[in-house]
Amino acid sequence: MPAAVEKDPDAGSSGGLKDCAVVTIGTELLLGQIVDTNACYLAEALSEAGLRIRLRIAVGDEIGDIVDALRVALDRCALVITTGGLGPTLDDLTREAVAAVAGVPLEFREPLMADIQAIFKRYGYHMAENNRRQAFVPQGAEAVRNPVGTAPGFICRIGEKAIACLPGVPRELKVLFPRTVLPWIRRFFRLPEQVLCYRTLKTVGIGESQVDQSIGDLIKPGGDPEIGLLASEGEIKIRIAVRAGDREGALQRIAPVEEEIRARLGRRIFGSDEETLESVIAALLASRGLSLSILESFTSGTAACLVSRVDDFPLGEAQVIRSKTSLMAWDQCHEQNPGDDRTSRSRPWEEADLRRFAAAFLSRSSADVALMILGCPERDAEGWQVDAHAIVADRTDLLKAFSWHMGGTCATLRSRGAVTGLNTLRLALLERTDPAAR
């Protein structure tokens, strides 16, 4: 039989066991009817407190499944945080499951009942009899009173381990956790006051495997600082995390690692933390007093939409040529010798074509710099394919051109094409000021 639940949290853990599990309870989570934001919130908050999140489990409203999930979590971790299953209905079974795991009965708490009645009275609602179920907690557990809802939580110690149960309503959880549960956890684990500080470096134009090849020797799970990679569409994030007594100390330990990573990856790192590719480009344009016009074909205006998210982005004209026919007509219209066979699309575009396109586009624009993202996707047995071109020019010259082939869904071509085009623009702006950077 499991050890009896103890009441005094200050008499507990030696602080050596710091692994934690988050168990979210509710069949609606398994059905995808709601997004589990609670687990993300708790994972971040617990990590910042100095705990390692070892498990995250989602389980439905079946008593046997909840009991099994709690036992698995307790077997591997010193602390289990649950959310959900504390309501008044018969399928709210967290209380019963925790009591079963602890080997104790449920007991009624009159102060909790008074809190629940006060909530109903405050809002002018009639309290149903089944709300009385919410005033029961496992015997010996410490109640977590809920001033903003009818579902109190509780913390149940089982030997040197503990289960802390919180309501599933995010608004209520975010009141109870920092106010009551987190201080209890700090006492239970005797956690020192510390901060978890991150620096996130963002790369573009390089794949996750290439980043790993460049800095893989620095990535050591559990290291301090700890470095991790996060891949997303067109972008790889490098996160450097350090725990320290204060933010200044953490940043001092991050600095040499960041410097080493920047030295290895160079201009493939476009920004850090909250910066986006489009905000970095906006800053480059503003520092040089330049405005931008964009012409897109297969990306369907995706690049223009991205830059328009930045306040005061110096965007002049944004034009979309949606079809291959329109693109060919635009090409023919701006060809210096329209009858020349060079307009045939049976051959690939050459640098002379790209220069002509850019000059023609800028001739009708008031902007200083033009970005053109061009290509005509074609469908084959494997999906869509495109020979793509990113062209950057000012009124004096073609600054940079990049051509590549890619395949995938239309959505993939649009997003990757826009990011590649914008990165070509970023590099062109850097090289325009510093030719040695080419």
C-alpha positions as CSV (number, residue, x, y, z in Angstrom):
1,M,0.0,0.0,0.0
2,P,1.4,3.5,-0.8
3,A,2.7,5.6,2.0
4,A,0.3,7.7,4.0
5,V,-0.2,11.3,2.8
6,E,1.6,13.8,5.0
7,K,0.3,17.3,5.7
8,D,3.5,19.3,6.2
9,P,5.2,20.1,2.9
10,D,8.1,21.7,4.7
11,A,9.1,18.4,6.2
12,G,9.5,16.8,2.8
13,S,11.8,16.4,-0.1
14,S,15.6,16.5,0.2
15,G,15.6,18.5,-3.0
16,G,17.5,15.8,-4.9
17,L,14.5,14.6,-7.0
18,K,13.5,17.4,-9.4
19,D,11.8,15.6,-12.3
20,C,8.3,16.6,-13.0
21,A,5.3,15.3,-15.0
22,V,2.3,17.2,-16.3
23,V,-0.9,15.1,-16.7
24,T,-3.8,16.8,-18.5
25,I,-7.1,15.1,-18.0
26,G,-10.2,15.3,-20.2
27,T,-11.5,13.3,-23.2
28,E,-12.0,16.5,-25.1
29,L,-8.2,16.8,-25.3
30,L,-7.9,13.4,-26.9
31,L,-10.6,14.3,-29.4
32,G,-8.9,17.5,-30.4
33,Q,-11.9,19.6,-29.4
34,I,-9.7,22.0,-27.4
35,V,-6.1,22.9,-27.6
36,D,-4.1,22.1,-24.4
37,T,-2.6,25.5,-23.5
38,N,-2.3,24.5,-19.8
39,A,0.5,22.0,-20.4
40,C,2.6,24.6,-22.3
41,Y,2.0,27.2,-19.6
42,L,3.0,24.7,-16.8
43,A,6.0,23.3,-18.7
44,E,7.5,26.8,-19.1
45,A,6.7,27.9,-15.5
46,L,8.1,24.7,-14.0
47,S,11.2,24.9,-16.1
48,E,11.9,28.4,-15.0
49,A,11.5,27.2,-11.4
50,G,14.3,24.8,-11.9
51,L,12.4,21.5,-12.5
52,R,13.0,19.2,-15.4
53,I,9.8,18.2,-17.3
54,R,10.3,14.5,-18.0
55,L,6.8,13.5,-19.0
56,R,3.6,15.1,-20.5
57,I,0.6,12.9,-20.6
58,A,-2.9,13.5,-21.8
59,V,-5.6,11.1,-20.6
60,G,-9.4,10.8,-21.0
61,D,-12.1,10.7,-18.4
62,E,-11.8,7.0,-17.5
63,I,-10.9,6.3,-13.9
64,G,-8.6,3.4,-14.7
65,D,-6.7,5.4,-17.4
66,I,-6.2,8.3,-15.0
67,V,-4.9,6.0,-12.2
68,D,-2.5,4.3,-14.6
69,A,-1.2,7.6,-15.9
70,L,-0.7,8.9,-12.4
71,R,1.2,5.8,-11.4
72,V,3.5,5.9,-14.4
73,A,4.2,9.6,-13.8
74,L,4.9,9.0,-10.1
75,D,7.1,6.1,-10.8
76,R,9.4,8.4,-12.9
77,C,9.0,11.8,-11.3
78,A,9.0,13.4,-7.9
79,L,6.2,15.8,-8.7
80,V,3.1,15.4,-10.8
81,I,0.9,18.3,-11.8
82,T,-2.6,17.5,-13.1
83,T,-5.1,19.8,-14.8
84,G,-8.8,19.1,-15.3
85,G,-11.3,16.6,-13.9
86,L,-12.2,18.7,-10.8
87,G,-15.7,19.7,-11.9
88,P,-19.0,18.7,-10.4
89,T,-20.1,16.0,-12.9
90,L,-19.7,12.2,-12.8
91,D,-16.9,12.2,-15.4
92,D,-14.8,14.5,-13.3
93,L,-12.7,11.8,-11.6
94,T,-9.3,13.4,-10.7
95,R,-10.2,13.4,-7.0
96,E,-11.1,9.7,-7.0
97,A,-8.0,8.8,-9.0
98,V,-5.6,10.6,-6.8
99,A,-7.2,9.1,-3.7
100,A,-6.9,5.6,-5.2
101,V,-3.2,6.1,-6.0
102,A,-2.5,7.5,-2.5
103,G,-4.5,4.7,-0.9
104,V,-6.7,7.0,1.1
105,P,-10.4,7.9,1.1
106,L,-11.9,11.2,0.1
107,E,-12.9,13.6,2.8
108,F,-15.3,16.6,2.8
109,R,-13.9,20.0,3.6
110,E,-16.4,22.5,4.9
111,P,-14.2,25.6,4.1
112,L,-14.1,24.5,0.4
113,M,-17.9,24.2,0.4
114,A,-18.3,27.7,1.8
115,D,-16.0,29.0,-1.0
116,I,-18.1,27.3,-3.7
117,Q,-21.3,28.6,-2.2
118,A,-19.9,32.1,-2.1
119,I,-18.9,32.0,-5.8
120,F,-22.5,31.1,-6.7
121,K,-23.9,33.8,-4.5
122,R,-21.5,36.4,-6.0
123,Y,-22.7,35.7,-9.5
124,G,-26.3,35.2,-8.6
125,Y,-26.6,31.6,-9.7
126,H,-28.3,28.7,-8.0
127,M,-25.9,26.0,-6.8
128,A,-26.8,22.5,-7.9
129,E,-26.4,19.6,-5.4
130,N,-23.7,18.0,-7.5
131,N,-21.3,20.9,-6.8
132,R,-20.9,19.5,-3.4
133,R,-18.6,16.9,-5.0
134,Q,-16.0,19.6,-5.5
135,A,-15.5,20.1,-1.7
136,F,-14.1,16.6,-1.4
137,V,-10.3,16.0,-1.5
138,P,-8.1,13.0,-0.7
139,Q,-7.7,12.5,3.0
140,G,-4.7,14.5,4.3
141,A,-4.3,16.6,1.2
142,E,-3.6,20.3,1.3
143,A,-6.5,22.2,-0.3
144,V,-5.8,24.9,-2.8
145,R,-8.7,27.4,-2.5
146,N,-10.0,28.9,-5.7
147,P,-11.1,32.5,-5.4
148,V,-12.1,32.8,-9.1
149,G,-14.0,29.5,-9.7
150,T,-15.9,26.6,-8.2
151,A,-13.1,24.0,-8.7
152,P,-10.6,24.1,-5.8
153,G,-7.4,22.2,-6.3
154,F,-5.3,20.2,-3.8
155,I,-1.8,18.9,-3.2
156,C,-1.5,15.3,-2.1
157,R,1.9,14.1,-0.7
158,I,2.7,10.5,-1.2
159,G,5.9,9.8,0.8
160,E,8.6,12.0,-0.7
161,K,6.6,12.6,-3.8
162,A,3.5,14.7,-4.5
163,I,0.6,15.2,-6.9
164,A,-0.7,18.8,-7.3
165,C,-4.1,19.0,-8.9
166,L,-5.4,22.2,-10.6
167,P,-8.6,23.1,-12.4
168,G,-8.6,22.8,-16.2
169,V,-10.0,26.3,-16.9
170,P,-6.8,28.2,-17.9
171,R,-7.9,31.4,-16.3
172,E,-8.3,29.7,-12.9
173,L,-5.1,27.6,-13.3
174,K,-3.1,30.8,-13.9
175,V,-4.3,32.3,-10.7
176,L,-3.9,29.2,-8.5
177,F,-0.5,28.0,-9.8
178,P,1.7,31.1,-9.1
179,R,-0.2,32.1,-6.0
180,T,-0.3,28.8,-4.1
181,V,1.2,25.8,-5.9
182,L,4.5,27.2,-7.1
183,P,5.5,28.5,-3.7
184,W,4.6,25.1,-2.2
185,I,6.8,23.4,-4.9
186,R,9.7,25.8,-4.0
187,R,9.4,24.8,-0.4
188,F,9.0,21.1,-1.1
189,F,12.1,20.9,-3.3
190,R,14.0,23.6,-1.4
191,L,14.6,25.3,-4.8
192,P,16.9,28.3,-4.8
193,E,15.7,31.5,-6.3
194,Q,17.0,31.6,-9.8
195,V,16.1,32.7,-13.3
196,L,16.0,30.7,-16.5
197,C,17.4,32.9,-19.3
198,Y,17.1,32.2,-23.0
199,R,18.8,33.6,-26.1
200,T,17.3,32.4,-29.3
201,L,19.4,32.8,-32.5
202,K,17.5,32.5,-35.8
203,T,18.9,31.2,-39.0
204,V,17.5,31.1,-42.6
205,G,18.8,29.6,-45.8
206,I,20.3,26.6,-44.0
207,G,18.8,23.2,-43.0
208,E,18.6,21.7,-39.6
209,S,21.2,19.0,-40.5
210,Q,23.6,21.7,-41.7
211,V,23.2,23.7,-38.5
212,D,23.8,20.5,-36.5
213,Q,27.0,19.9,-38.5
214,S,28.2,23.4,-37.8
215,I,27.5,23.5,-34.0
216,G,26.8,19.9,-33.1
217,D,29.8,19.6,-30.8
218,L,28.2,22.4,-28.7
219,I,24.9,20.6,-28.3
220,K,25.0,18.5,-25.1
221,P,21.7,17.5,-23.6
222,G,21.6,18.5,-20.0
223,G,24.5,20.9,-20.5
224,D,24.8,24.3,-18.9
225,P,24.4,26.3,-21.0
226,E,22.0,24.0,-22.8
227,I,21.7,24.4,-26.6
228,G,18.7,23.0,-28.6
229,L,17.4,23.3,-32.2
230,L,13.9,24.0,-33.2
231,A,13.0,23.7,-36.9
232,S,10.1,25.6,-38.5
233,E,9.1,26.5,-42.1
234,G,12.1,28.2,-43.6
235,E,13.8,28.9,-40.3
236,I,15.9,27.1,-37.7
237,K,16.1,28.5,-34.2
238,I,19.0,27.8,-31.9
239,R,18.1,28.2,-28.2
240,I,20.7,28.8,-25.6
241,A,19.4,28.3,-22.1
242,V,21.1,29.1,-18.8
243,R,19.9,29.0,-15.1
244,A,21.6,31.5,-12.8
245,G,20.9,33.5,-9.7
246,D,20.1,36.6,-11.7
247,R,19.6,37.7,-15.3
248,E,22.9,39.5,-15.6
249,G,24.8,36.4,-14.5
250,A,22.9,34.3,-17.0
251,L,23.6,36.6,-19.9
252,Q,27.3,36.7,-19.1
253,R,27.4,32.9,-19.4
254,I,25.4,32.9,-22.6
255,A,27.6,35.5,-24.3
256,P,30.7,33.4,-25.2
257,V,28.5,30.5,-26.5
258,E,26.5,33.0,-28.6
259,E,29.7,34.5,-29.9
260,E,31.0,31.1,-30.9
261,I,27.8,30.1,-32.7
262,R,27.7,33.4,-34.6
263,A,31.3,33.0,-35.7
264,R,30.5,29.6,-37.1
265,L,27.2,30.5,-38.9
266,G,27.9,34.1,-39.9
267,R,25.2,35.9,-41.9
268,R,23.0,32.8,-41.9
269,I,21.9,34.1,-38.5
270,F,19.5,36.9,-39.3
271,G,18.4,37.8,-35.9
272,S,17.6,36.8,-32.3
273,D,14.8,36.5,-29.8
274,E,11.7,38.4,-30.9
275,E,13.2,39.6,-34.2
276,T,11.7,38.3,-37.4
277,L,13.1,38.2,-40.9
278,E,10.8,41.0,-42.0
279,S,11.5,43.2,-39.0
280,V,15.3,42.9,-39.6
281,I,14.7,43.9,-43.3
282,A,12.6,46.9,-42.1
283,A,15.5,48.0,-39.9
284,L,18.0,47.6,-42.7
285,L,15.9,49.6,-45.1
286,A,15.2,52.3,-42.6
287,S,18.9,52.7,-41.6
288,R,19.7,53.2,-45.3
289,G,16.8,55.5,-46.0
290,L,15.4,53.1,-48.7
291,S,11.9,52.1,-49.7
292,L,11.0,48.8,-51.3
293,S,8.6,47.5,-54.0
294,I,7.8,43.8,-54.4
295,L,6.7,41.8,-57.5
296,E,5.6,38.2,-56.8
297,S,4.3,35.4,-59.0
298,F,4.0,31.9,-57.5
299,T,4.2,33.2,-53.9
300,S,0.9,35.0,-54.4
301,G,1.8,38.0,-52.3
302,T,3.1,36.1,-49.3
303,A,6.3,38.2,-49.0
304,A,4.3,41.4,-49.1
305,C,1.9,40.1,-46.4
306,L,4.9,39.2,-44.2
307,V,6.5,42.7,-44.4
308,S,3.2,44.4,-44.0
309,R,3.0,43.0,-40.4
310,V,5.8,45.4,-39.5
311,D,4.7,48.8,-38.4
312,D,5.9,51.6,-40.7
313,F,7.6,49.2,-43.2
314,P,8.7,51.3,-46.1
315,L,6.7,49.4,-48.7
316,G,5.8,51.1,-51.9
317,E,4.2,49.0,-54.6
318,A,3.3,45.3,-54.1
319,Q,2.2,43.5,-57.2
320,V,1.1,39.9,-57.8
321,I,1.2,38.2,-61.2
322,R,-0.9,35.1,-60.5
323,S,-0.7,33.0,-63.6
324,K,1.9,31.8,-66.0
325,T,0.1,33.5,-68.9
326,S,0.2,36.8,-67.1
327,L,3.8,36.4,-66.2
328,M,4.7,35.7,-69.9
329,A,2.6,38.7,-71.0
330,W,4.4,40.9,-68.5
331,D,7.8,39.5,-69.8
332,Q,6.8,40.2,-73.4
333,C,5.5,43.7,-72.6
334,H,8.7,44.7,-71.0
335,E,11.0,43.0,-73.5
336,Q,13.2,45.6,-75.3
337,N,12.8,43.6,-78.6
338,P,9.4,42.0,-78.3
339,G,9.8,40.1,-81.5
340,D,13.1,38.5,-80.4
341,D,13.1,34.8,-79.9
342,R,14.7,35.4,-76.4
343,T,11.3,35.8,-75.0
344,S,10.6,32.1,-75.5
345,R,10.2,30.3,-72.1
346,S,11.8,27.2,-73.6
347,R,15.1,28.4,-72.2
348,P,15.9,29.3,-68.6
349,W,16.0,33.0,-67.6
350,E,19.5,34.4,-67.8
351,E,21.1,37.3,-65.8
352,A,20.2,39.7,-68.7
353,D,16.6,38.8,-68.3
354,L,16.6,39.3,-64.6
355,R,18.3,42.8,-65.1
356,R,15.6,43.7,-67.6
357,F,12.8,42.5,-65.3
358,A,14.1,44.6,-62.4
359,A,14.7,47.7,-64.5
360,A,11.2,47.5,-66.0
361,F,9.6,47.1,-62.6
362,L,11.5,49.9,-61.0
363,S,10.7,52.2,-63.9
364,R,7.1,52.1,-62.9
365,S,7.7,52.4,-59.1
366,S,8.8,55.2,-56.8
367,A,10.8,52.8,-54.6
368,D,14.5,52.7,-54.3
369,V,14.9,48.9,-54.2
370,A,12.9,46.1,-55.9
371,L,12.4,42.5,-54.8
372,M,11.0,40.1,-57.4
373,I,10.1,36.5,-56.6
374,L,9.3,34.8,-59.9
375,G,8.5,31.3,-61.2
376,C,5.9,29.3,-62.9
377,P,4.9,26.2,-60.9
378,E,4.1,23.0,-62.9
379,R,2.4,19.9,-61.7
380,D,3.8,16.4,-62.2
381,A,3.2,13.0,-60.6
382,E,5.0,14.0,-57.4
383,G,3.2,17.3,-56.9
384,W,4.1,20.9,-57.8
385,Q,7.6,21.9,-59.0
386,V,9.0,25.3,-59.7
387,D,12.2,26.9,-61.0
388,A,12.2,29.9,-58.8
389,H,14.1,33.2,-59.0
390,A,14.7,35.9,-56.4
391,I,15.9,39.2,-57.8
392,V,17.0,42.3,-55.9
393,A,17.9,45.5,-57.7
394,D,18.2,49.2,-57.1
395,R,18.1,51.9,-59.8
396,T,21.7,51.5,-60.7
397,D,22.3,47.7,-60.9
398,L,21.2,44.2,-60.2
399,L,22.2,43.7,-56.5
400,K,21.6,40.0,-56.1
401,A,19.9,37.2,-57.9
402,F,19.3,33.7,-56.6
403,S,17.8,30.8,-58.5
404,W,16.7,27.5,-57.1
405,H,14.4,24.5,-57.8
406,M,11.9,23.2,-55.2
407,G,8.9,21.0,-55.0
408,G,6.0,20.4,-52.7
409,T,2.4,21.6,-52.1
410,C,1.3,25.1,-53.3
411,A,1.4,26.3,-49.7
412,T,4.9,25.1,-49.2
413,L,6.1,26.7,-52.4
414,R,4.5,30.0,-51.4
415,S,6.0,30.1,-47.8
416,R,9.4,28.8,-48.7
417,G,9.6,31.0,-51.8
418,A,8.7,34.1,-49.8
419,V,11.3,33.4,-47.1
420,T,14.0,32.7,-49.6
421,G,13.1,35.9,-51.5
422,L,13.2,38.0,-48.3
423,N,16.5,36.5,-47.3
424,T,18.0,37.3,-50.7
425,L,16.8,40.9,-50.1
426,R,18.4,40.9,-46.6
427,L,21.8,39.7,-47.9
428,A,21.6,42.1,-50.8
429,L,21.1,45.0,-48.4
430,L,24.0,43.9,-46.3
431,E,26.3,43.5,-49.3
432,R,25.1,46.8,-50.8
433,T,26.7,48.6,-47.8
434,D,29.6,46.2,-47.3
435,P,30.8,44.6,-50.6
436,A,33.4,42.6,-48.7
437,A,30.5,40.6,-47.2
438,R,29.6,39.0,-50.6
